[in-house]
Amino acid sequence: PTGTVDGGTHCTIGGLVGYNNGTISYSYATGTVIGQNNAVDVGGLVGVNNSGTISYSYATGTVSGTGSVGGLVGANSGTISYSYATGTVSGTGSVGGLVGANSGTISYSYATGTVIGQNNAVDVGGLVGCNSFGTISYSYATGGVSGSSGVGGLVGVNNSGTISNSYWNTTATATGIGSGSSTGASGLSAAAFGSSSDFSGWTFNTWSGGKFISSATASPWFEGSVAYGTGTMCAPMLVPDLATATVTGNSGTSVYNGSTVTAGYTTTTTMGGTTLSPNITVTTAAVGPNAGTYANTPTYTISSPTTQTSVDSVSAVSGTWKITPATLTATANAASMTYGSSVPALSGTVTGFVNGQTLTADSGTANWTTSATSSSNIGQYGITGKVILGSSYSGDYTIVQAYGNSSALMITPATLTATANTTSMTYGSSVPALSGTVTGFVNGQTLASDGGTASWTTSATSASKAGIYGITGSVSMTLGNPYFEDYTIVQS
Protein backbone atom coordinates (compact mmCIF):
# COMPACT_ATOMS: atom_id res chain seq x y z
CA PRO A 1 0.00 0.00 0.00
CA THR A 2 1.18 3.50 -0.82
CA GLY A 3 -1.78 5.73 0.03
CA THR A 4 -2.58 7.64 3.22
CA VAL A 5 -4.49 5.78 5.94
CA ASP A 6 -6.52 8.10 8.19
CA GLY A 7 -8.16 6.13 10.97
CA GLY A 8 -9.81 9.14 12.55
CA THR A 9 -10.50 8.56 16.24
CA HIS A 10 -10.55 4.79 15.90
CA CYS A 11 -7.91 2.54 17.41
CA THR A 12 -5.78 -0.23 15.95
CA ILE A 13 -4.76 1.49 12.73
CA GLY A 14 -2.11 0.17 10.33
CA GLY A 15 -0.75 1.06 6.91
CA LEU A 16 -1.26 -2.55 5.79
CA VAL A 17 -3.58 -4.10 8.40
CA GLY A 18 -5.01 -2.88 11.68
CA TYR A 19 -4.87 -6.11 13.68
CA ASN A 20 -2.68 -9.14 13.04
CA ASN A 21 -2.48 -12.48 14.78
CA GLY A 22 -1.27 -14.38 11.73
CA THR A 23 1.86 -14.20 9.60
CA ILE A 24 3.03 -11.24 7.53
CA SER A 25 6.22 -11.51 5.46
CA TYR A 26 7.81 -9.72 2.52
CA SER A 27 5.30 -6.92 2.86
CA TYR A 28 5.48 -3.16 3.02
CA ALA A 29 3.56 0.10 3.35
CA THR A 30 4.81 3.51 2.25
CA GLY A 31 1.86 5.77 2.95
CA THR A 32 1.19 8.15 5.85
CA VAL A 33 -0.78 6.64 8.75
CA ILE A 34 -2.84 8.98 10.94
CA GLY A 35 -4.67 8.36 14.20
CA GLN A 36 -6.57 11.38 15.54
CA ASN A 37 -7.87 12.50 18.93
CA ASN A 38 -6.76 9.84 21.40
CA ALA A 39 -6.33 7.10 18.76
CA VAL A 40 -4.04 4.36 20.08
CA ASP A 41 -2.23 1.36 18.58
CA VAL A 42 -1.18 3.09 15.37
CA GLY A 43 1.56 1.57 13.18
CA GLY A 44 3.09 2.24 9.78
CA LEU A 45 2.46 -1.39 8.78
CA VAL A 46 0.32 -2.94 11.54
CA GLY A 47 -1.67 -1.37 14.38
CA VAL A 48 -1.58 -4.34 16.76
CA ASN A 49 0.53 -7.48 16.28
CA ASN A 50 -1.08 -9.80 18.82
CA SER A 51 0.92 -13.03 18.91
CA GLY A 52 1.42 -12.71 15.17
CA THR A 53 4.63 -12.97 13.19
CA ILE A 54 6.08 -10.20 11.02
CA SER A 55 9.27 -10.75 9.01
CA TYR A 56 11.11 -9.27 6.04
CA SER A 57 8.77 -6.29 5.96
CA TYR A 58 9.01 -2.52 6.22
CA ALA A 59 7.16 0.78 6.43
CA THR A 60 8.43 4.16 5.28
CA GLY A 61 5.56 6.56 5.86
CA THR A 62 5.00 9.16 8.58
CA VAL A 63 2.97 7.82 11.52
CA SER A 64 1.06 9.87 14.09
CA GLY A 65 -1.32 9.01 16.92
CA THR A 66 -1.73 9.26 20.66
CA GLY A 67 -0.57 6.13 22.49
CA SER A 68 1.33 3.03 21.33
CA VAL A 69 2.49 4.59 18.09
CA GLY A 70 5.24 2.88 16.05
CA GLY A 71 6.89 3.34 12.68
CA LEU A 72 6.21 -0.34 11.89
CA VAL A 73 3.85 -1.61 14.62
CA GLY A 74 1.84 0.28 17.25
CA ALA A 75 1.68 -2.48 19.87
CA ASN A 76 3.54 -5.80 19.59
CA SER A 77 3.06 -8.96 21.64
CA GLY A 78 4.18 -11.23 18.84
CA THR A 79 7.40 -11.65 16.90
CA ILE A 80 9.10 -9.14 14.60
CA SER A 81 12.28 -10.00 12.70
CA TYR A 82 14.26 -8.76 9.73
CA SER A 83 12.08 -5.67 9.41
CA TYR A 84 12.46 -1.90 9.59
CA ALA A 85 10.80 1.50 9.56
CA THR A 86 12.16 4.81 8.27
CA GLY A 87 9.34 7.32 8.71
CA THR A 88 8.90 10.08 11.29
CA VAL A 89 6.76 8.95 14.25
CA SER A 90 4.88 11.22 16.65
CA GLY A 91 2.56 10.65 19.64
CA THR A 92 2.06 11.35 23.31
CA GLY A 93 2.90 8.02 24.98
CA SER A 94 4.76 4.81 24.11
CA VAL A 95 6.10 6.18 20.86
CA GLY A 96 8.83 4.25 18.99
CA GLY A 97 10.61 4.44 15.66
CA LEU A 98 9.83 0.74 15.08
CA VAL A 99 7.33 -0.26 17.79
CA GLY A 100 5.36 1.89 20.24
CA ALA A 101 4.73 -0.66 22.98
CA ASN A 102 6.52 -4.03 22.96
CA SER A 103 5.88 -7.10 25.09
CA GLY A 104 6.93 -9.53 22.40
CA THR A 105 10.16 -10.31 20.57
CA ILE A 106 12.09 -8.03 18.20
CA SER A 107 15.25 -9.20 16.42
CA TYR A 108 17.37 -8.19 13.46
CA SER A 109 15.37 -5.02 12.89
CA TYR A 110 15.94 -1.28 12.88
CA ALA A 111 14.43 2.18 12.70
CA THR A 112 15.96 5.31 11.18
CA GLY A 113 13.20 7.89 11.46
CA THR A 114 12.86 10.83 13.85
CA VAL A 115 10.65 10.09 16.88
CA ILE A 116 8.74 13.01 18.39
CA GLY A 117 6.97 12.92 21.75
CA GLN A 118 4.24 15.57 21.81
CA ASN A 119 2.42 17.29 24.67
CA ASN A 120 4.68 16.17 27.53
CA ALA A 121 4.99 12.72 26.01
CA VAL A 122 6.51 9.86 27.97
CA ASP A 123 8.14 6.59 26.91
CA VAL A 124 9.65 7.74 23.62
CA GLY A 125 12.36 5.62 21.96
CA GLY A 126 14.25 5.52 18.67
CA LEU A 127 13.42 1.81 18.30
CA VAL A 128 10.78 1.08 20.99
CA GLY A 129 8.81 3.48 23.19
CA CYS A 130 8.01 1.10 26.02
CA ASN A 131 9.61 -2.36 26.27
CA SER A 132 7.58 -4.11 28.96
CA PHE A 133 8.76 -7.68 29.50
CA GLY A 134 9.72 -7.79 25.85
CA THR A 135 12.92 -8.98 24.19
CA ILE A 136 15.06 -6.93 21.79
CA SER A 137 18.18 -8.33 20.10
CA TYR A 138 20.48 -7.52 17.21
CA SER A 139 18.66 -4.31 16.36
CA TYR A 140 19.42 -0.61 16.13
CA ALA A 141 18.00 2.89 15.84
CA THR A 142 19.60 5.99 14.35
CA GLY A 143 16.96 8.72 14.41
CA GLY A 144 16.73 11.69 16.75
CA VAL A 145 14.32 11.32 19.68
CA SER A 146 12.53 14.02 21.71
CA GLY A 147 9.98 13.93 24.53
CA SER A 148 9.30 14.83 28.14
CA SER A 149 10.40 11.80 30.15
CA GLY A 150 11.51 8.27 29.48
CA VAL A 151 13.30 9.31 26.30
CA GLY A 152 16.00 7.08 24.76
CA GLY A 153 17.79 6.70 21.45
CA LEU A 154 17.03 2.96 21.53
CA VAL A 155 14.23 2.46 24.10
CA GLY A 156 12.20 5.02 26.06
CA VAL A 157 11.35 2.82 29.04
CA ASN A 158 12.70 -0.70 29.56
CA ASN A 159 10.33 -2.28 32.10
CA SER A 160 11.69 -5.73 32.99
CA GLY A 161 12.54 -6.26 29.36
CA THR A 162 15.65 -7.88 27.89
CA ILE A 163 17.99 -6.13 25.46
CA SER A 164 21.05 -7.66 23.81
CA ASN A 165 23.49 -6.70 21.07
CA SER A 166 21.53 -3.59 20.07
CA TYR A 167 22.72 -0.05 19.26
CA TRP A 168 21.62 3.56 18.99
CA ASN A 169 23.09 6.64 17.36
CA THR A 170 24.66 8.85 20.04
CA THR A 171 25.14 11.70 17.57
CA ALA A 172 21.36 11.99 17.26
CA THR A 173 20.37 11.08 20.85
CA ALA A 174 22.79 11.00 23.77
CA THR A 175 20.89 8.58 26.00
CA GLY A 176 20.11 5.06 24.82
CA ILE A 177 17.61 3.92 27.47
CA GLY A 178 15.43 6.63 29.01
CA SER A 179 14.42 4.58 32.03
CA GLY A 180 15.17 1.05 33.21
CA SER A 181 18.03 -1.36 32.59
CA SER A 182 20.41 -0.44 29.78
CA THR A 183 22.17 -3.79 29.72
CA GLY A 184 22.71 -4.96 26.16
CA ALA A 185 22.29 -1.48 24.66
CA SER A 186 25.36 0.27 23.26
CA GLY A 187 25.83 3.69 21.74
CA LEU A 188 27.77 4.47 18.57
CA SER A 189 28.48 7.79 16.94
CA ALA A 190 27.15 8.46 13.47
CA ALA A 191 30.66 8.05 12.09
CA ALA A 192 31.10 4.67 13.79
CA PHE A 193 27.77 3.39 12.58
CA GLY A 194 29.28 2.53 9.21
CA SER A 195 32.00 0.26 10.61
CA SER A 196 31.22 -3.41 11.11
CA SER A 197 33.97 -3.75 13.71
CA ASP A 198 32.04 -1.52 16.14
CA PHE A 199 29.02 -3.84 16.22
CA SER A 200 30.18 -6.27 18.87
CA GLY A 201 28.47 -9.65 18.79
CA TRP A 202 27.07 -9.25 15.30
CA THR A 203 27.71 -11.69 12.48
CA PHE A 204 27.95 -10.02 9.12
CA ASN A 205 26.47 -13.02 7.41
CA THR A 206 23.30 -11.40 8.71
CA TRP A 207 24.27 -7.75 8.50
CA SER A 208 26.07 -5.95 5.70
CA GLY A 209 28.48 -3.35 7.02
CA GLY A 210 30.12 -0.36 5.46
CA LYS A 211 29.78 3.41 5.17
CA PHE A 212 27.86 4.83 2.28
CA ILE A 213 28.65 8.51 2.58
CA SER A 214 28.58 11.33 0.01
CA SER A 215 29.87 14.75 0.98
CA ALA A 216 27.87 16.82 -1.49
CA THR A 217 24.46 15.23 -2.08
CA ALA A 218 22.09 13.14 -0.05
CA SER A 219 22.91 9.49 -0.34
CA PRO A 220 20.20 6.91 0.25
CA TRP A 221 19.48 5.64 3.71
CA PHE A 222 17.33 2.79 2.55
CA GLU A 223 14.13 4.71 1.68
CA GLY A 224 15.53 8.08 2.81
CA SER A 225 18.71 9.87 3.85
CA VAL A 226 20.14 11.46 6.97
CA ALA A 227 22.50 14.43 6.99
CA TYR A 228 25.39 14.85 9.41
CA GLY A 229 27.41 18.02 9.08
CA THR A 230 28.43 18.51 5.46
CA GLY A 231 27.67 14.95 4.42
CA THR A 232 25.14 12.18 4.65
CA MET A 233 25.43 8.67 5.99
CA CYS A 234 23.81 5.26 5.62
CA ALA A 235 23.73 2.84 8.51
CA PRO A 236 24.55 -0.85 8.05
CA MET A 237 22.01 -2.77 6.05
CA LEU A 238 20.24 -5.96 7.01
CA VAL A 239 21.18 -8.62 4.48
CA PRO A 240 17.92 -10.58 4.97
CA ASP A 241 16.04 -7.37 4.27
CA LEU A 242 17.70 -7.06 0.87
CA ALA A 243 16.40 -8.81 -2.18
CA THR A 244 17.91 -12.01 -3.47
CA ALA A 245 17.74 -12.77 -7.15
CA THR A 246 17.55 -15.87 -9.27
CA VAL A 247 18.94 -15.47 -12.75
CA THR A 248 17.85 -18.22 -15.11
CA GLY A 249 19.34 -18.71 -18.52
CA ASN A 250 16.59 -18.73 -21.12
CA SER A 251 15.67 -22.05 -22.66
CA GLY A 252 14.43 -22.40 -26.20
CA THR A 253 15.26 -23.29 -29.75
CA SER A 254 16.50 -21.54 -32.84
CA VAL A 255 17.34 -22.67 -36.35
CA TYR A 256 20.97 -22.84 -37.41
CA ASN A 257 21.98 -19.69 -39.28
CA GLY A 258 25.76 -19.89 -39.14
CA SER A 259 26.03 -17.41 -36.26
CA THR A 260 26.16 -17.73 -32.48
CA VAL A 261 23.02 -17.11 -30.43
CA THR A 262 22.81 -14.91 -27.33
CA ALA A 263 19.86 -16.54 -25.59
CA GLY A 264 19.68 -14.10 -22.66
CA TYR A 265 18.27 -14.67 -19.19
CA THR A 266 15.23 -14.09 -17.00
CA THR A 267 15.36 -12.57 -13.53
CA THR A 268 13.13 -13.00 -10.49
CA THR A 269 13.69 -11.45 -7.06
CA THR A 270 12.36 -12.23 -3.62
CA MET A 271 10.93 -8.73 -3.37
CA GLY A 272 8.96 -9.18 -6.58
CA GLY A 273 9.61 -7.92 -10.07
CA THR A 274 12.11 -8.87 -12.72
CA THR A 275 14.47 -5.87 -12.68
CA LEU A 276 17.93 -6.18 -11.19
CA SER A 277 19.41 -3.36 -9.14
CA PRO A 278 22.50 -1.53 -10.44
CA ASN A 279 24.86 -3.41 -8.13
CA ILE A 280 24.61 -6.61 -10.19
CA THR A 281 25.70 -7.25 -13.75
CA VAL A 282 24.63 -10.43 -15.51
CA THR A 283 25.87 -11.83 -18.81
CA THR A 284 25.25 -15.01 -20.77
CA ALA A 285 27.82 -16.37 -23.17
CA ALA A 286 26.80 -16.86 -26.78
CA VAL A 287 26.05 -20.45 -27.74
CA GLY A 288 26.64 -22.17 -31.06
CA PRO A 289 27.09 -21.51 -33.87
CA ASN A 290 26.76 -25.19 -34.84
CA ALA A 291 23.56 -27.14 -34.39
CA GLY A 292 23.35 -28.89 -31.04
CA THR A 293 22.14 -28.58 -27.45
CA TYR A 294 23.90 -26.07 -25.22
CA ALA A 295 23.78 -25.11 -21.54
CA ASN A 296 22.88 -21.41 -21.25
CA THR A 297 24.48 -20.54 -17.92
CA PRO A 298 24.39 -16.93 -16.69
CA THR A 299 27.44 -15.41 -15.03
CA TYR A 300 27.30 -12.35 -12.82
CA THR A 301 29.28 -9.85 -10.84
CA ILE A 302 27.85 -8.23 -7.73
CA SER A 303 29.07 -5.25 -5.76
CA SER A 304 28.28 -4.33 -2.16
CA PRO A 305 24.61 -3.41 -1.64
CA THR A 306 24.17 0.33 -1.22
CA THR A 307 20.45 0.97 -1.15
CA GLN A 308 17.20 -0.58 0.03
CA THR A 309 16.58 -1.86 -3.50
CA SER A 310 19.98 -3.53 -3.89
CA VAL A 311 20.29 -7.23 -4.59
CA ASP A 312 22.43 -8.94 -1.98
CA SER A 313 22.87 -12.42 -3.44
CA VAL A 314 22.29 -14.14 -6.74
CA SER A 315 21.63 -17.72 -7.75
CA ALA A 316 22.37 -18.71 -11.33
CA VAL A 317 20.30 -21.44 -12.97
CA SER A 318 21.27 -22.89 -16.33
CA GLY A 319 18.83 -23.01 -19.19
CA THR A 320 19.02 -25.22 -22.25
CA TRP A 321 19.23 -23.77 -25.74
CA LYS A 322 18.92 -26.01 -28.76
CA ILE A 323 20.05 -24.96 -32.22
CA THR A 324 18.23 -27.15 -34.71
CA PRO A 325 19.65 -27.92 -38.17
CA ALA A 326 18.65 -25.73 -41.08
CA THR A 327 16.96 -27.37 -44.06
CA LEU A 328 18.57 -27.98 -47.44
CA THR A 329 16.28 -28.80 -50.35
CA ALA A 330 17.50 -31.11 -53.10
CA THR A 331 15.61 -30.22 -56.29
CA ALA A 332 16.03 -32.52 -59.30
CA ASN A 333 16.00 -31.06 -62.79
CA ALA A 334 13.24 -32.51 -64.98
CA ALA A 335 14.44 -35.26 -67.35
CA SER A 336 12.92 -37.67 -69.89
CA MET A 337 13.84 -40.87 -71.73
CA THR A 338 12.25 -43.21 -74.24
CA TYR A 339 11.18 -46.67 -73.17
CA GLY A 340 14.09 -49.03 -73.65
CA SER A 341 16.73 -46.32 -73.83
CA SER A 342 19.51 -45.66 -71.32
CA VAL A 343 18.81 -43.47 -68.30
CA PRO A 344 20.05 -39.96 -69.11
CA ALA A 345 22.50 -38.01 -66.98
CA LEU A 346 20.58 -36.65 -64.00
CA SER A 347 21.20 -33.31 -62.29
CA GLY A 348 19.70 -30.89 -59.81
CA THR A 349 20.34 -28.09 -57.34
CA VAL A 350 20.76 -27.91 -53.55
CA THR A 351 19.37 -24.75 -51.93
CA GLY A 352 18.99 -23.46 -48.38
CA PHE A 353 22.58 -22.76 -47.35
CA VAL A 354 22.97 -19.86 -44.89
CA ASN A 355 25.58 -17.30 -44.04
CA GLY A 356 27.23 -17.45 -47.47
CA GLN A 357 27.90 -21.19 -47.26
CA THR A 358 27.80 -23.40 -50.35
CA LEU A 359 27.98 -27.09 -51.13
CA THR A 360 31.36 -26.85 -52.78
CA ALA A 361 32.84 -24.63 -50.06
CA ASP A 362 32.49 -27.54 -47.64
CA SER A 363 33.71 -30.11 -50.22
CA GLY A 364 30.21 -31.51 -50.36
CA THR A 365 28.71 -33.53 -53.20
CA ALA A 366 25.27 -34.17 -54.64
CA ASN A 367 24.44 -37.33 -56.62
CA TRP A 368 21.14 -37.83 -58.45
CA THR A 369 19.65 -41.29 -58.87
CA THR A 370 16.41 -42.92 -59.98
CA SER A 371 14.83 -46.31 -59.64
CA ALA A 372 13.96 -46.28 -63.35
CA THR A 373 15.93 -48.40 -65.85
CA SER A 374 15.77 -49.03 -69.57
CA SER A 375 13.32 -51.85 -68.80
CA SER A 376 10.93 -49.65 -66.81
CA ASN A 377 7.50 -49.10 -68.25
CA ILE A 378 6.38 -45.71 -69.39
CA GLY A 379 5.32 -43.23 -66.71
CA GLN A 380 6.73 -40.80 -64.15
CA TYR A 381 9.56 -41.78 -61.85
CA GLY A 382 11.30 -40.07 -58.98
CA ILE A 383 14.77 -38.61 -58.96
CA THR A 384 16.49 -38.53 -55.55
CA GLY A 385 19.28 -36.14 -54.64
CA LYS A 386 21.82 -37.75 -52.32
CA VAL A 387 23.66 -34.86 -50.68
CA ILE A 388 26.84 -35.54 -48.74
CA LEU A 389 28.14 -32.59 -46.72
CA GLY A 390 31.70 -32.04 -45.65
CA SER A 391 32.77 -32.19 -42.01
CA SER A 392 32.20 -28.47 -41.38
CA TYR A 393 28.45 -28.50 -42.05
CA SER A 394 27.57 -32.17 -41.58
CA GLY A 395 25.50 -31.66 -38.43
CA ASP A 396 24.10 -28.26 -39.29
CA TYR A 397 21.68 -29.21 -42.05
CA THR A 398 18.99 -31.75 -42.77
CA ILE A 399 18.24 -32.75 -46.35
CA VAL A 400 14.75 -32.91 -47.81
CA GLN A 401 13.66 -33.76 -51.32
CA ALA A 402 11.68 -31.21 -53.30
CA TYR A 403 8.03 -32.10 -53.85
CA GLY A 404 8.50 -32.37 -57.61
CA ASN A 405 11.32 -34.89 -57.30
CA SER A 406 8.85 -37.77 -57.09
CA SER A 407 7.84 -37.28 -60.73
CA ALA A 408 10.86 -35.57 -62.22
CA LEU A 409 11.72 -38.33 -64.75
CA MET A 410 9.31 -39.12 -67.58
CA ILE A 411 9.61 -42.35 -69.68
CA THR A 412 7.80 -41.98 -73.00
CA PRO A 413 6.69 -44.82 -75.34
CA ALA A 414 9.11 -46.28 -77.90
CA THR A 415 8.03 -46.31 -81.56
CA LEU A 416 7.10 -49.45 -83.58
CA THR A 417 7.14 -49.12 -87.37
CA ALA A 418 4.76 -51.25 -89.46
CA THR A 419 6.37 -51.81 -92.90
CA ALA A 420 4.23 -53.55 -95.60
CA ASN A 421 5.88 -55.86 -98.13
CA THR A 422 5.48 -54.68 -101.72
CA THR A 423 3.04 -56.68 -103.84
CA SER A 424 1.00 -56.37 -107.08
CA MET A 425 -2.20 -57.63 -108.74
CA THR A 426 -3.82 -57.49 -112.23
CA TYR A 427 -6.90 -55.41 -112.79
CA GLY A 428 -9.90 -57.57 -112.10
CA SER A 429 -7.99 -60.22 -110.15
CA SER A 430 -8.36 -61.00 -106.46
CA VAL A 431 -6.30 -59.04 -103.89
CA PRO A 432 -3.23 -61.13 -103.09
CA ALA A 433 -2.22 -62.13 -99.56
CA LEU A 434 -0.65 -59.11 -97.87
CA SER A 435 2.29 -59.21 -95.43
CA GLY A 436 4.85 -57.01 -93.73
CA THR A 437 7.15 -56.56 -90.75
CA VAL A 438 6.93 -54.70 -87.43
CA THR A 439 10.22 -53.26 -86.20
CA GLY A 440 11.37 -51.13 -83.24
CA PHE A 441 11.01 -53.54 -80.34
CA VAL A 442 13.53 -53.02 -77.50
CA ASN A 443 14.90 -55.08 -74.63
CA GLY A 444 14.85 -58.26 -76.77
CA GLN A 445 11.10 -58.11 -77.17
CA THR A 446 9.27 -59.30 -80.34
CA LEU A 447 5.74 -59.10 -81.59
CA ALA A 448 5.26 -62.77 -80.81
CA SER A 449 6.80 -62.59 -77.32
CA ASP A 450 4.46 -59.76 -76.53
CA GLY A 451 1.49 -61.85 -77.67
CA GLY A 452 0.85 -59.42 -80.45
CA THR A 453 -0.47 -59.78 -84.00
CA ALA A 454 -0.15 -57.80 -87.19
CA SER A 455 -2.73 -57.73 -90.00
CA TRP A 456 -2.35 -56.02 -93.34
CA THR A 457 -5.15 -54.41 -95.31
CA THR A 458 -5.64 -52.29 -98.41
CA SER A 459 -8.45 -50.25 -99.86
CA ALA A 460 -7.88 -51.81 -103.31
CA THR A 461 -10.32 -54.44 -104.68
CA SER A 462 -10.64 -56.48 -107.91
CA ALA A 463 -12.69 -53.63 -109.34
CA SER A 464 -10.06 -50.99 -108.56
CA LYS A 465 -8.52 -49.30 -111.54
CA ALA A 466 -4.87 -49.73 -112.28
CA GLY A 467 -2.67 -47.67 -109.95
CA ILE A 468 -0.76 -47.63 -106.68
CA TYR A 469 -2.61 -48.36 -103.45
CA GLY A 470 -1.53 -48.33 -99.84
CA ILE A 471 -1.18 -51.26 -97.50
CA THR A 472 -1.84 -50.57 -93.79
CA GLY A 473 -0.40 -52.66 -90.99
CA SER A 474 -2.67 -53.03 -87.96
CA VAL A 475 -0.63 -54.13 -84.94
CA SER A 476 -2.36 -55.29 -81.78
CA MET A 477 -1.08 -56.57 -78.47
CA THR A 478 -3.09 -58.27 -75.77
CA LEU A 479 -4.64 -55.73 -73.39
CA GLY A 480 -2.88 -56.14 -70.03
CA ASN A 481 0.37 -57.21 -71.60
CA PRO A 482 3.19 -55.44 -69.68
CA TYR A 483 4.33 -53.76 -72.85
CA PHE A 484 0.87 -52.76 -74.04
CA GLU A 485 1.40 -49.06 -73.42
CA ASP A 486 5.14 -48.94 -73.92
CA TYR A 487 4.94 -48.52 -77.71
CA THR A 488 3.27 -46.32 -80.24
CA ILE A 489 2.64 -47.59 -83.82
CA VAL A 490 3.54 -45.67 -86.97
CA GLN A 491 3.22 -46.71 -90.61
CA SER A 492 6.33 -46.88 -92.73
ABEGO torsion letter per residue (X at the ends): XABBBBAEABBGBBAABABBABBBBGBBBABBBBBBGGBBGBBAABABBBGBBBBGBBBABBBBBABGBBAABABBABBBBGBBBABBBBBABGBBAABABBABBBBGBBBABBBBBBGGBBGBBAABABBBGBBBBGBBBABBBBEABGBBAABABBBGBBBBGBBBBAAABABABABEBABGBBBBBAAAAABAAABBGBBAAABBBEBBBBAABBBBBEABBBBBEABBBBBBBBAAABBBBBBBBBBEBBBBAGBBBBAEBBBBBAAEEABBBAABBBBBBBBOABBEBBBBBBBBBBBBBABAABBABBBBBBBBBBBBBBBBBBBBBBBBBBBGBBBBBBBBBBBGBBGGBBAAAAGBBBBBBBABBAABBBEBBBBBBBBBBBAAAAAABBBBBBAAAAAABBBBBBBBBBBBBBBBBBBGBBBBBBBBBBBGBBGGBBAAAAGBBBBBBBABBAABBBEBBBBBBBBBBBBGBAAAAABBBBBX
